[in-house]
Amino acid sequence: QNSDNGVEFFLCLSNYSLTRNHININSITNQMMLATRLRSIRSNHITAAAFSTQPIDSNDSPPHRFKYDAPWLHYYTNHKHPDVMNFINGSFQHPNDANMKFSDNIECSDPSTNKVLSYIPESSSKQDDASTTPSSLEQAIAAAKGAYPSWSSTPVQTRQRLLLEYAHFLHKKEVREEIAYWITLENGKTMADAMGDVWRGLEVVEAATRVGNDMMGDSLQNLSSGLDTISYRVPLGVCAGIAPFNFPAMIPLWMAPLSLATGNTYVLKPSEKTPSASMLLASYLNDLGLPPGVLNVVNGSRDTVDGLLTHPDIKAISFVGSNSAGEHIHDVGSKNGKRVQANLGAKNHATILMDDADRASTIKAIVGAAFGAAGQRCMALSVVILVGDLSVSQGWVDEVVEEAKKLKVGNGFQEGVDVGPLISKEAIERAEGIIQSSIDEGAICRLDGRGVVVDGFEDGHFLGPTLIDLNCVNSNEPITNPAYMEEIFAPVLTILTVPTLDDAIKITNNNPYGNGCALFTSSGAAARKYQFEIEAGQVGINVPIPVPLPFFSFTGNKASIRGDVNFYGKSGVNFFTQLKTVTSNWQYQKGADLGGVTMPVVGEK
């Protein structure tokens, strides 16, 4: 429960008692002390042995206990599950304060158990159309707009310095473990994979600490006597991000830190399936001294998204997710005068030259890239093209199957688990339907992961590694099998065989998506040919998932992107800034010609 003068939070101690603490956070010093104390309390008093990785029965008090305290959760005495609050103007706020209808709430569930963890508000909702109280979304945008004049005027080195403190804080293993815990609980991915999720986002924060270099403009003096021109990169205003469920920490950290570093204020909408990582990331930055209103987090689904897309104070929108959602966001956002960068779906192809690829390491790389994170990555390898004779390729397929069988399917908190659950019941039903359709249309299922049951998690959304073999295909004919055509977003790998590298390149280029691709070979000539002729925007040579580090930009293309400015790197800076050009005429003596009724021409003889 929050107020203007302080924050009241609950800490579940190891003896299940409740301790209530009041700490004044009016100054940056106290905010930093609060962050330190929170870390210390969690480290000293909360142990994994004291808590289940799942909520305990609602008959106990309080209704839920998690491994870590969660100040963004609001409990009712008559509700079985808590509501997720929004983070607005520097504090957690319950949407009911904005007359939100409880019926608008969305269930957030643990995909390993299918049990509800919390309820997500629709932040754009009001109790009724006649209500004069602004919705939570309107409050968040107003807070960001109010904070913009001061934040955009803050020196860039001061903004960088705060992000440097933030990066240093996120480097602490116990901090990353806390974020990873909520990712695993709500998303299902393994703790190791969740830690990687946080780390790859942290790298973008680190890159944002040197944003001043990329914000430098250009200048040219003496275009005419006393006439100089200077261009500046300046922030846009209030920007917004719409994040997906599959990377609850990394994608928000792709978006908000670079926007803040360049002087914008921000409204972030995390996935309604995985809200907690964004809540933690925002509260951490607030604890470290980010001024209230600079970063806000609102929850919801399509109605809240549409509210962001149409609000006149939002200047730019970043999105990562499916093609259907991304195309809607790009179209509506653009029609409403906003910049939009949207990373969409993918069907990433890996080509293996069977004659010269390092067989053992290549097979391990393929299996990891295809089935890691249960295939729920936009850069997952979903198609493998074997180049060579069909009789030879069957041996490769057999070895991929045997390597995939070694992977353990289970709850992400369990030791040794490699493949967690899919995010929802709808996701697993869709994936299993595509598998069956592909078999019905003639594909051979070399490894079938349907029907896998995990002891103790029988209601989870589990699908084991699955391998669909299309045998030899003709590159001159379209491939129509559903396993190849659809982005399944599941641990499903499609394998096909072609006789030449030219065939593999043609098939890859004919695919409408262009997020990434890879070639496995020991031939420099083949690698040079492939990287030159392939159309996908991110190419790996003996690298299965070629996601660039944030010194560069994420450069998917074709149907994998809408908008023309990429995420992070210099492209990201360009997205969050606009050019302002100042031309000045300073004449030392009086009586100079400062222009007349005709078009000014510089340099004409």
JOZI-V211682 format. One record per pair of residues at least 4 apart in sequence whose ideal C-beta (glycine too) atoms are under 8 Angstrom apart, sorted by the first residue. I is the first residue (numbers start at 1). J is the second residue. Records with the same first field share a line. If there is no record, write none. Layout:
I: J ; J
//
This chain:
1: 8
2: 7 ; 8 ; 91 ; 92 ; 93
3: 7 ; 8
5: 24 ; 26
6: 22 ; 23 ; 24 ; 25
7: 22 ; 23 ; 25 ; 34 ; 71 ; 91
8: 20 ; 21 ; 22
9: 20 ; 21 ; 69 ; 71
10: 18 ; 19 ; 20 ; 62 ; 69 ; 71
11: 18 ; 19 ; 21 ; 41 ; 45 ; 46 ; 69
12: 16 ; 18 ; 46 ; 51 ; 62 ; 65 ; 66 ; 69
13: 17 ; 18 ; 19 ; 45 ; 46 ; 50
14: 45 ; 46 ; 47 ; 49 ; 50
15: 50
16: 50 ; 60 ; 65
18: 62
23: 30 ; 33 ; 34 ; 37
24: 30
25: 30 ; 31 ; 34
26: 30
27: 31
28: 32 ; 289
29: 33
30: 34
31: 35 ; 286 ; 287 ; 288 ; 289
32: 36 ; 287 ; 288 ; 289
33: 37
34: 38 ; 287
35: 39 ; 169 ; 284 ; 287 ; 288
36: 40
37: 41
38: 42 ; 287
39: 43 ; 172 ; 174 ; 175
40: 44
41: 45 ; 46
42: 46 ; 68 ; 69 ; 174 ; 178
43: 174
46: 50 ; 51 ; 67 ; 68 ; 69
47: 51
48: 67
51: 65 ; 66 ; 67
52: 56 ; 65
53: 67 ; 181 ; 184 ; 185 ; 411 ; 413
54: 110 ; 113 ; 115 ; 185
55: 63 ; 64 ; 65 ; 66 ; 81 ; 115 ; 117
56: 60 ; 64 ; 65
58: 63 ; 64 ; 80 ; 81
60: 65
62: 75
63: 75 ; 79 ; 80 ; 81 ; 82
64: 73 ; 75 ; 81 ; 82 ; 117
66: 70 ; 181 ; 185
67: 181
68: 178 ; 181 ; 182
70: 82 ; 182 ; 276 ; 279
71: 92 ; 283
72: 84 ; 85 ; 87 ; 92 ; 275 ; 276 ; 279 ; 283
73: 82 ; 83 ; 84 ; 85 ; 118
74: 82 ; 83 ; 84 ; 85 ; 94
75: 79 ; 82
76: 82 ; 83
79: 83 ; 119
80: 116
81: 116 ; 117 ; 118 ; 119
82: 118 ; 119
83: 94 ; 95 ; 96 ; 105 ; 118 ; 119 ; 120 ; 121
84: 108 ; 118 ; 119 ; 120 ; 121 ; 275 ; 276 ; 279 ; 299
85: 92 ; 93 ; 94 ; 95 ; 279
86: 92 ; 93 ; 94 ; 95 ; 121 ; 123 ; 136 ; 140 ; 296 ; 297 ; 298 ; 299
87: 91 ; 92 ; 93 ; 279 ; 282 ; 283 ; 286 ; 295 ; 296 ; 297
88: 93 ; 136 ; 139 ; 140 ; 143 ; 296 ; 297 ; 298
89: 93 ; 139 ; 140 ; 143 ; 147 ; 292 ; 293 ; 296
90: 286 ; 290 ; 291 ; 292 ; 293
91: 292
92: 279 ; 283
93: 97 ; 136 ; 139
95: 100 ; 121 ; 123 ; 125 ; 136 ; 299
96: 100 ; 102
97: 136
98: 123 ; 126 ; 133 ; 134 ; 135 ; 136 ; 138 ; 139
99: 126 ; 127 ; 128 ; 131 ; 133 ; 135
100: 104 ; 121 ; 122 ; 123 ; 125 ; 126 ; 127 ; 135 ; 136
101: 122 ; 125 ; 126 ; 127
104: 121 ; 122 ; 125 ; 303
105: 119 ; 120 ; 121 ; 122
106: 119 ; 120 ; 121 ; 122 ; 272 ; 300 ; 301
107: 116 ; 119 ; 120
108: 116 ; 117 ; 118 ; 119 ; 120 ; 186 ; 272 ; 273 ; 274 ; 275
109: 113 ; 114 ; 115 ; 116 ; 117 ; 273 ; 424
110: 114 ; 115 ; 117 ; 185 ; 186 ; 188
111: 186 ; 187 ; 188 ; 420 ; 421 ; 422 ; 423 ; 424 ; 460 ; 461
112: 188 ; 411 ; 412 ; 420 ; 421 ; 454 ; 457 ; 460 ; 461
113: 457 ; 459 ; 460
114: 425 ; 459 ; 460 ; 461
115: 459
117: 185 ; 186
118: 275
120: 272 ; 275 ; 299 ; 300 ; 301
121: 125 ; 136 ; 299 ; 300
122: 299 ; 300 ; 301 ; 303 ; 304
123: 135 ; 136 ; 137 ; 140 ; 269 ; 298 ; 299 ; 300 ; 304 ; 307
124: 135 ; 136 ; 137 ; 300 ; 303 ; 304 ; 306 ; 307
125: 135 ; 300 ; 303
126: 131 ; 133 ; 135
127: 131 ; 133
134: 138 ; 139 ; 142
135: 139 ; 307
136: 140 ; 298
137: 141 ; 267 ; 298 ; 300 ; 304 ; 307 ; 308 ; 311
138: 142 ; 307 ; 311
139: 143
140: 144 ; 267 ; 296 ; 297 ; 298
141: 145 ; 238 ; 267 ; 296 ; 308 ; 311 ; 313 ; 314
142: 146 ; 313
143: 147 ; 292 ; 293 ; 296
144: 148 ; 238 ; 265 ; 266 ; 267 ; 293 ; 294 ; 296 ; 313
145: 237 ; 238 ; 265 ; 313
146: 293
147: 151 ; 265 ; 291 ; 292 ; 293 ; 294
148: 152 ; 235 ; 237 ; 238 ; 264 ; 265
149: 153
150: 154 ; 291
151: 159 ; 260 ; 263 ; 264 ; 265 ; 291 ; 294
152: 234 ; 235 ; 263 ; 264 ; 265
154: 158 ; 159 ; 263
155: 159
156: 160 ; 211 ; 212 ; 215 ; 261 ; 263
157: 161 ; 212
158: 162
159: 163 ; 211 ; 260 ; 261 ; 263
160: 164 ; 208 ; 209 ; 210 ; 211 ; 212 ; 261
161: 165 ; 209
162: 166 ; 285 ; 288 ; 289 ; 290
163: 167 ; 205 ; 208 ; 209 ; 257 ; 260 ; 261
164: 168 ; 209
165: 169 ; 288 ; 289
166: 170 ; 205 ; 257 ; 284 ; 285 ; 288
167: 171 ; 202 ; 205 ; 206 ; 209
169: 175 ; 284 ; 288
170: 175 ; 176 ; 198 ; 202 ; 205 ; 284
171: 175 ; 176 ; 202
172: 176
173: 177
174: 178
175: 179 ; 284
176: 180 ; 195 ; 198 ; 199 ; 202
177: 181 ; 191 ; 195
178: 182 ; 280
179: 183 ; 194 ; 198 ; 249 ; 277 ; 280 ; 281
180: 184 ; 191 ; 194 ; 195 ; 197 ; 198 ; 249
181: 185 ; 191 ; 194
182: 186 ; 248 ; 274 ; 276 ; 277 ; 280
183: 187 ; 189 ; 194 ; 197 ; 198 ; 248 ; 249 ; 274 ; 276 ; 277
184: 188 ; 189 ; 190 ; 191 ; 194 ; 412 ; 413 ; 420
185: 276
186: 248 ; 273 ; 274 ; 275 ; 276 ; 277
187: 194 ; 245 ; 246 ; 248 ; 273 ; 274 ; 412 ; 420 ; 423
188: 374 ; 411 ; 412 ; 420 ; 421 ; 422 ; 423 ; 460 ; 461
189: 193 ; 194 ; 197 ; 373 ; 374 ; 376 ; 412 ; 420
190: 194 ; 412 ; 417 ; 418 ; 420
191: 195 ; 412 ; 413
192: 196
193: 197 ; 372 ; 373 ; 412 ; 420
194: 198 ; 249 ; 412
195: 199
196: 200
197: 201 ; 247 ; 248 ; 249 ; 250
198: 202 ; 249 ; 250 ; 277
199: 203
200: 204 ; 247 ; 250 ; 547
201: 205 ; 247 ; 249 ; 250 ; 251 ; 252 ; 253 ; 254
202: 206 ; 253
203: 207 ; 549 ; 550
204: 208 ; 250 ; 253 ; 254 ; 257 ; 258 ; 550 ; 568
205: 209 ; 253 ; 257
206: 550
207: 211 ; 258 ; 550 ; 551 ; 568 ; 569
208: 257 ; 258 ; 260 ; 261
209: 261
210: 214
211: 215 ; 258 ; 261 ; 262 ; 573
212: 216
214: 570 ; 573
215: 233 ; 262 ; 573 ; 577
216: 233
217: 230 ; 231 ; 232 ; 233 ; 579
218: 230 ; 231
219: 228 ; 229 ; 230 ; 231
220: 228 ; 229
221: 228
222: 226 ; 227 ; 228
223: 227 ; 228 ; 229 ; 583 ; 602 ; 603
224: 585 ; 602 ; 603
225: 587
226: 585 ; 586 ; 587 ; 588 ; 592
227: 583 ; 584 ; 585 ; 602
228: 583 ; 584 ; 586
229: 581 ; 582 ; 583 ; 584
230: 581 ; 582 ; 584
231: 579 ; 580 ; 581 ; 582
232: 579 ; 580 ; 581 ; 582
233: 262 ; 573 ; 574 ; 577 ; 578 ; 579 ; 580
234: 263 ; 577 ; 578 ; 579 ; 580
235: 262 ; 263 ; 264 ; 576 ; 577 ; 578
236: 264 ; 315 ; 316 ; 339 ; 576 ; 577 ; 578
237: 264 ; 265 ; 313 ; 315
238: 264 ; 265 ; 266 ; 267 ; 313 ; 314 ; 315
239: 259 ; 264 ; 265 ; 266 ; 267 ; 314 ; 315 ; 316 ; 317 ; 318 ; 576
240: 266 ; 267 ; 268 ; 269 ; 308 ; 314 ; 316 ; 317 ; 318
241: 251 ; 252 ; 255 ; 256 ; 259 ; 266 ; 267 ; 268 ; 269 ; 317 ; 318 ; 319
242: 269 ; 305 ; 308 ; 317 ; 318 ; 319 ; 320 ; 321 ; 329
243: 247 ; 248 ; 251 ; 252 ; 255 ; 268 ; 269 ; 270 ; 271 ; 278 ; 320
244: 251 ; 271 ; 320 ; 321
245: 271 ; 273 ; 274 ; 376 ; 423
246: 373 ; 376 ; 377 ; 378 ; 423
247: 251 ; 320 ; 377
248: 252 ; 270 ; 271 ; 274 ; 276 ; 277 ; 278
249: 253 ; 277 ; 278 ; 281
250: 254
251: 255 ; 320
252: 256 ; 268 ; 270 ; 277 ; 278 ; 281
253: 257 ; 281
254: 258 ; 318 ; 320 ; 554 ; 567 ; 568 ; 572
255: 259 ; 266 ; 268 ; 318 ; 567
256: 260 ; 266 ; 268 ; 281 ; 282 ; 295
257: 261
258: 262 ; 568 ; 572 ; 573 ; 576
259: 264 ; 266 ; 316 ; 318 ; 576
260: 264 ; 265 ; 266 ; 290 ; 294 ; 295
262: 573 ; 576 ; 577
263: 577
264: 315 ; 316 ; 576
265: 293 ; 294 ; 295
266: 294 ; 295 ; 296
267: 296 ; 297 ; 298 ; 308 ; 314
268: 278 ; 282 ; 295 ; 296 ; 297 ; 298
269: 297 ; 298 ; 299 ; 300 ; 304 ; 305 ; 308
270: 274 ; 275 ; 277 ; 278 ; 279 ; 297 ; 299
271: 275
272: 299 ; 300 ; 301
273: 423 ; 424
275: 279 ; 297 ; 299
276: 280
277: 281
278: 282 ; 297
279: 283 ; 297
280: 284
281: 285
282: 286 ; 295 ; 296 ; 297
283: 287
284: 288
285: 290 ; 295
286: 290 ; 292 ; 295
290: 294 ; 295
298: 304
299: 304
300: 304 ; 305 ; 307
301: 305
302: 306
303: 307
304: 308
305: 309 ; 325 ; 329
306: 310 ; 332
307: 311
308: 314 ; 317
309: 314 ; 317 ; 329 ; 332 ; 333 ; 336 ; 338
310: 332 ; 336
312: 336
314: 338
315: 338 ; 339
316: 338 ; 339 ; 340 ; 341 ; 575 ; 576
317: 329 ; 333 ; 338 ; 339 ; 340 ; 341 ; 342
318: 340 ; 341 ; 342 ; 567 ; 575
319: 325 ; 326 ; 329 ; 330 ; 340 ; 341 ; 342 ; 343
320: 342 ; 343 ; 378 ; 567
321: 325 ; 326 ; 342 ; 343 ; 344
322: 326 ; 344 ; 345 ; 487
323: 327 ; 344 ; 345 ; 487 ; 559
324: 328
325: 329
326: 330 ; 342 ; 343 ; 344 ; 345 ; 562
327: 331 ; 342 ; 344 ; 562
328: 332
329: 333 ; 340 ; 342 ; 562
330: 334 ; 340 ; 342 ; 562 ; 563
331: 335
332: 336
333: 338 ; 339 ; 340
334: 338 ; 340
339: 563 ; 565 ; 575
340: 562 ; 563
341: 561 ; 562 ; 563 ; 565 ; 566 ; 567 ; 575
342: 561 ; 562 ; 563
343: 378 ; 515 ; 554 ; 556 ; 560 ; 561 ; 567
344: 556 ; 559 ; 560 ; 561 ; 562
345: 378 ; 487 ; 513 ; 515 ; 559 ; 560
346: 378 ; 379 ; 380 ; 382 ; 487 ; 513 ; 515 ; 516 ; 556 ; 560
347: 382 ; 383 ; 484 ; 487 ; 511 ; 512 ; 513 ; 515
348: 379 ; 380 ; 381 ; 382 ; 383 ; 513 ; 515 ; 516 ; 517 ; 518 ; 536
349: 381 ; 383 ; 384 ; 385 ; 504 ; 507 ; 508 ; 511 ; 517 ; 518 ; 536
350: 366 ; 369 ; 381 ; 383 ; 384 ; 385 ; 517 ; 518 ; 519 ; 520 ; 544
351: 384 ; 385 ; 387 ; 501 ; 504 ; 505 ; 508 ; 517 ; 518 ; 519 ; 520 ; 530
352: 357 ; 362 ; 366 ; 384 ; 385 ; 386 ; 387 ; 396 ; 519 ; 520 ; 521
353: 357 ; 387 ; 388 ; 501 ; 519 ; 520 ; 521 ; 523 ; 526
354: 386 ; 387 ; 388 ; 389 ; 392 ; 393 ; 396
355: 388
356: 521 ; 522 ; 523 ; 526
357: 362 ; 520 ; 521 ; 522
358: 362 ; 520 ; 522 ; 542
359: 363 ; 396 ; 399
360: 364
361: 365
362: 366 ; 520 ; 542
363: 367 ; 396 ; 399 ; 400 ; 403
364: 368 ; 403
365: 369 ; 520 ; 542 ; 544
366: 370 ; 381 ; 384 ; 400 ; 493 ; 520 ; 544
367: 371 ; 400 ; 403 ; 404 ; 407 ; 465
368: 372 ; 544
369: 380 ; 381 ; 518 ; 544 ; 545
370: 375 ; 380 ; 381 ; 382 ; 384 ; 404 ; 465 ; 491 ; 493
371: 375 ; 404 ; 407 ; 418 ; 419 ; 465 ; 491 ; 493
372: 377 ; 380 ; 418 ; 419
373: 377 ; 380 ; 420
374: 419 ; 420 ; 421 ; 422 ; 463 ; 490 ; 491
375: 380 ; 382 ; 488 ; 489 ; 490 ; 491 ; 492
376: 380 ; 422 ; 423 ; 489 ; 490
377: 545
378: 515 ; 556 ; 560
379: 515 ; 516 ; 538 ; 545 ; 546 ; 547
380: 489 ; 545
381: 493 ; 518 ; 544 ; 545
382: 487 ; 488 ; 492 ; 493 ; 494
383: 484 ; 493 ; 494 ; 495 ; 496 ; 511
384: 400 ; 493 ; 494 ; 495 ; 496
385: 495 ; 496 ; 497 ; 498 ; 504 ; 507 ; 508
386: 393 ; 396 ; 397 ; 495 ; 496 ; 497 ; 498
387: 497 ; 498 ; 499 ; 500 ; 501 ; 503 ; 504
388: 392 ; 393 ; 497 ; 499
389: 393 ; 499
390: 394 ; 471 ; 472 ; 497
392: 396
393: 397 ; 495 ; 497
394: 398
395: 399
396: 400
397: 401 ; 446 ; 467 ; 469 ; 495
398: 402
399: 403
400: 404 ; 467 ; 493 ; 495
401: 405 ; 446 ; 447 ; 467
402: 406
404: 447 ; 465 ; 467 ; 493
405: 447 ; 465
407: 418 ; 419 ; 464 ; 465
408: 416 ; 417 ; 418 ; 419
409: 417 ; 418 ; 419 ; 420 ; 449 ; 452 ; 454 ; 462 ; 463 ; 464 ; 465
410: 414 ; 416 ; 417 ; 419 ; 420 ; 454 ; 457 ; 462
411: 417 ; 420 ; 421 ; 454 ; 456 ; 457 ; 460
412: 417 ; 420 ; 421
419: 462 ; 464 ; 465 ; 491
421: 428 ; 457 ; 460 ; 461 ; 462 ; 463
422: 427 ; 428 ; 431 ; 461 ; 462 ; 463 ; 490
423: 427 ; 461
424: 428 ; 461
425: 429 ; 461
426: 430
427: 431 ; 461 ; 489 ; 490
428: 432 ; 461 ; 462 ; 463 ; 490
429: 433
430: 434 ; 488
431: 435 ; 463 ; 488 ; 489 ; 490 ; 492
432: 436 ; 450 ; 463
433: 437
434: 438 ; 482 ; 483 ; 486 ; 488 ; 492
435: 439 ; 445 ; 448 ; 450 ; 466 ; 468 ; 483 ; 492
436: 440
437: 441 ; 482 ; 483
438: 443 ; 445 ; 468 ; 481 ; 482 ; 483 ; 484 ; 494
439: 443 ; 444 ; 445 ; 468
441: 480 ; 481 ; 482
442: 481
443: 468 ; 469 ; 470 ; 481 ; 483 ; 494
444: 468 ; 469 ; 470 ; 471
445: 466 ; 467 ; 468 ; 469
446: 467 ; 468 ; 469 ; 495
447: 464 ; 465 ; 466 ; 467
448: 464 ; 466
449: 463 ; 464 ; 465 ; 466 ; 491 ; 492
450: 463 ; 464 ; 466
452: 462 ; 463 ; 464
453: 458 ; 462
454: 458 ; 460 ; 462
457: 462
463: 490 ; 491 ; 492
464: 491
465: 491 ; 493
466: 490 ; 491 ; 492 ; 493
467: 492 ; 493 ; 494 ; 495
468: 481 ; 483 ; 492 ; 493 ; 494 ; 495
469: 494 ; 495 ; 496
470: 479 ; 481 ; 483 ; 484 ; 494 ; 495 ; 496
471: 496 ; 497
472: 496 ; 497 ; 498
473: 477 ; 479 ; 496 ; 497 ; 498 ; 507
475: 498 ; 502 ; 503 ; 504 ; 506 ; 507 ; 510
478: 510
479: 484 ; 485 ; 496 ; 507
480: 484 ; 485
481: 485 ; 494
482: 486
483: 488 ; 492 ; 494
484: 494 ; 496
487: 513
488: 492
496: 507
498: 503 ; 504 ; 507
499: 503
500: 504
501: 505 ; 526 ; 529 ; 530
502: 506
503: 507
504: 508
505: 509 ; 529 ; 530 ; 533 ; 534
506: 510
507: 511
508: 517 ; 534 ; 535 ; 536
509: 533 ; 534 ; 535
512: 558 ; 559
513: 536 ; 558 ; 559 ; 560
514: 535 ; 536 ; 537 ; 556 ; 557 ; 558 ; 559 ; 560 ; 561
515: 536 ; 537 ; 538 ; 556 ; 557 ; 560
516: 536 ; 537 ; 538 ; 539 ; 540 ; 545 ; 546 ; 547 ; 556
517: 534 ; 536 ; 538 ; 539 ; 540
518: 539 ; 540 ; 541 ; 542 ; 543 ; 544 ; 545 ; 546
519: 526 ; 527 ; 530 ; 531 ; 539 ; 540 ; 541 ; 542
520: 542
521: 526 ; 527 ; 530 ; 541 ; 542
523: 527
524: 528
525: 529
526: 530
527: 531 ; 541
528: 532
529: 533
530: 534 ; 539 ; 541
531: 539 ; 541
534: 539
535: 557 ; 558
536: 556 ; 557 ; 558
537: 555 ; 556 ; 557 ; 558 ; 560 ; 561
538: 546 ; 547 ; 548 ; 554 ; 555 ; 556
539: 546
540: 544 ; 545 ; 546
547: 554
548: 552 ; 553 ; 554 ; 555 ; 569
550: 568 ; 569
551: 569
552: 569
553: 566 ; 567 ; 568 ; 569 ; 570 ; 571 ; 572
554: 566 ; 567 ; 568 ; 569
555: 566 ; 571
556: 560 ; 561 ; 566
557: 561
561: 566
565: 571 ; 572 ; 574 ; 575
566: 571 ; 572 ; 575
567: 571 ; 572 ; 575
568: 572
569: 573
570: 574
571: 575
572: 576
573: 577
585: 592 ; 594
587: 592 ; 594
595: 600
//
